[in-house]
């Protein structure tokens, strides 16, 4: 619910700034590291939008896989148990996450 509680005011604010009277769809990118479960986000969204500018809108969720960037060779890859979380190119463990840890509003649509 905390993700939805943070996203609703941002979506309403963006709609008002763009002179939208009504929102029909909100698209979220949801990273795999967030632990946010799409079905629970959908359920919370339906409850949270009642009585708001977003009432009646649909929530579209785009899953975002975890991606890392190797700090030694620059390779981007999906860390996993199968590759021991190592870079597949140089086998380094030095990396940082570049995708998959956020919930982001991708778009807001009034049609």
C-alpha positions as CSV (number, residue, x, y, z in Angstrom):
1,X,0.0,0.0,0.0
2,X,2.9,2.4,0.7
3,X,3.9,2.4,-3.0
4,X,0.3,3.2,-4.1
5,X,0.1,5.9,-1.3
6,X,3.2,7.6,-2.7
7,X,2.2,7.3,-6.4
8,X,-1.3,8.6,-6.2
9,X,-0.4,12.2,-5.3
10,X,2.3,12.2,-7.9
11,X,-0.2,11.0,-10.6
12,X,-2.8,13.5,-9.5
13,X,-0.3,16.3,-9.6
14,X,1.0,15.3,-13.0
15,X,-2.6,15.2,-14.3
16,X,-3.4,18.7,-13.0
17,X,-0.2,20.1,-14.4
18,X,-1.2,18.6,-17.8
19,X,-4.8,19.9,-17.6
20,X,-6.3,16.4,-17.5
21,X,-9.8,16.3,-16.1
22,X,-9.7,12.5,-15.7
23,X,-7.1,9.8,-15.8
24,X,-7.9,6.5,-17.6
25,X,-4.6,4.7,-17.1
26,X,-1.5,4.8,-14.9
27,X,1.4,2.7,-16.0
28,X,4.0,1.7,-13.4
29,X,7.4,0.1,-13.9
30,X,7.9,-2.2,-10.9
31,X,11.4,-3.5,-10.2
32,X,11.9,-7.1,-9.1
33,X,13.9,-6.0,-6.1
34,X,11.1,-3.9,-4.6
35,X,9.2,-7.0,-3.4
36,X,6.0,-5.3,-4.6
37,X,3.5,-8.0,-5.8
38,X,1.6,-6.9,-8.9
39,X,-1.7,-8.4,-7.7
40,X,-1.5,-6.6,-4.3
41,X,-0.6,-3.3,-6.1
42,X,-3.7,-3.8,-8.2
43,X,-5.9,-4.5,-5.2
44,X,-4.6,-1.5,-3.2
45,X,-4.9,0.7,-6.3
46,X,-8.6,-0.1,-6.7
47,X,-9.3,0.9,-3.1
48,X,-7.0,4.0,-3.0
49,X,-8.4,5.7,-6.1
50,X,-12.0,5.9,-4.8
51,X,-13.1,9.5,-4.6
52,X,-10.0,10.8,-6.4
53,X,-9.2,12.1,-9.9
54,X,-8.0,8.6,-10.7
55,X,-11.3,6.9,-9.8
56,X,-12.2,4.5,-12.6
57,X,-8.7,4.4,-14.0
58,X,-6.8,1.2,-14.8
59,X,-3.3,0.3,-13.4
60,X,-0.9,-1.3,-15.9
61,X,2.2,-2.8,-14.4
62,X,5.4,-3.4,-16.3
63,X,7.8,-5.7,-14.5
64,X,11.5,-4.6,-14.5
65,X,14.2,-7.3,-14.1
66,X,17.2,-6.7,-12.0
67,X,20.2,-5.6,-14.0
68,X,23.7,-4.9,-12.9
69,X,26.7,-3.1,-14.4
70,X,30.2,-4.6,-13.9
71,X,32.6,-2.1,-12.4
72,X,35.5,-3.8,-13.9
73,X,34.5,-4.3,-17.6
74,X,31.3,-2.3,-17.9
75,X,29.2,-5.3,-19.0
76,X,25.5,-5.1,-18.1
77,X,23.9,-8.3,-17.0
78,X,21.1,-10.0,-14.9
79,X,22.7,-11.2,-11.7
80,X,21.4,-14.6,-10.6
81,X,22.3,-17.8,-8.7
82,X,23.1,-19.4,-12.0
83,X,26.0,-17.0,-12.7
84,X,26.9,-16.8,-9.0
85,X,26.0,-13.1,-9.2
86,X,29.2,-12.6,-11.2
87,X,29.7,-10.7,-14.4
88,X,29.4,-13.2,-17.3
89,X,32.1,-11.5,-19.2
90,X,35.0,-11.1,-16.7
91,X,33.5,-13.0,-13.7
92,X,34.0,-10.0,-11.3
93,X,31.8,-9.6,-8.3
94,X,32.3,-5.8,-8.4
95,X,29.0,-4.4,-9.7
96,X,26.2,-2.1,-8.9
97,X,22.4,-2.4,-9.6
98,X,21.2,-0.3,-12.5
99,X,17.6,-1.5,-12.8
100,X,15.0,-3.3,-10.8
101,X,14.9,-1.6,-7.5
102,X,12.3,1.1,-8.1
103,X,8.6,1.7,-8.6
104,X,8.3,4.4,-11.2
105,X,5.3,6.1,-13.0
106,X,6.0,5.4,-16.6
107,X,2.9,7.2,-18.0
108,X,-0.4,8.7,-17.2
109,X,-3.1,8.7,-19.8
110,X,-6.5,10.3,-20.2
111,X,-7.5,8.2,-23.2
